[in-house]
Amino acid sequence: MSSLNYDDVAGDYHRRYAQSPMPGVARALNEAAAAVGAGRVLEVGCGTGRWLEALQASERWLAGLDPSRGMLLQARPRLPRVPLIQAVGEALPLAPASFDFIYLVHVLHHLTDPRRFFLAARRALAPGGAIAVVGANPVAAGSAWYIYDYFPAVREMDEARYPAWEQVRAWMTEAGFGQISSRVVHVVDVTFVGEEVFGDAFLAKNATSQLAMLSDEAYEAGMGRMRAAVAAAPLTLFHTHLEMVMMVGTGAVL
């Protein structure tokens, strides 16, 4: 995972879902799990438990894994009967063929060694199971995020952290996953006008890893640039367009 200490932001992190629950992601994950008849489901990087909540069903046994104890403590009240494991994705402490469906949402760019993760996930996946990787690449062509205009260090950081989907497919293929497919499952397209932007939940210091990893001075400098822009032009537009992609692979290839 990244150098960000998620224990420090865990208390505020779940607020982001009140503004953007991303129902398309929940729907797509449920469809992917149902497609392989998954009875045992694992979320890697489960955080505060948002997506595990969405996948709860009587026929499924769920488990969550995250390196942050603070995040798991936030998830516990939401998921009192779900086993929660403190561990990193690159070293899954799981027996072979433990799960029918493994998924991760907005996590891949935090992994220090994605190749190692996919190999570990392949071992933990039962025959006939599937893995799903969900995320948005804010630096991909066609994406837009107003944060980059006012916090220049953030784009530089993201260009280093986010792999292209072609690279993700290559890692999955190398690890032995087959029948790999991808599709857009949710689109974030929002424009704030002037002062409205300061109500954006994703602008809070602890709402995203990008802003949380900035120094307090760098964050305040970016906020100052935004305030200056609005003062000079009250109808300044702050636009975000992000496509959430889900890439799915099966464990059929050995």
Secondary structure, 3 states (H helix, E strand, C coil): CCCCCHHHCHHHHCCHHHHCCCHHHHHHHHHHHHHCCCCEEEEECCCCCHHHHHHCCCCCEEEEEECCHHHHHHHCCCCCCCCEEECCHHHCCCCCCCEEEEEEECCHHHCCCHHHHHHHHHHHEEEEEEEEEEEECCCCCCCEECHHHHCHHHHHHHHHHCCCHHHHHHHHHHHCCEEEEEEEEEEEEEEEEHHHHHHCHHHCCCCCHHHHCCCHHHHHHHHHHHHHHHHHCCCCEEEEEEEEEEEEEECCCC
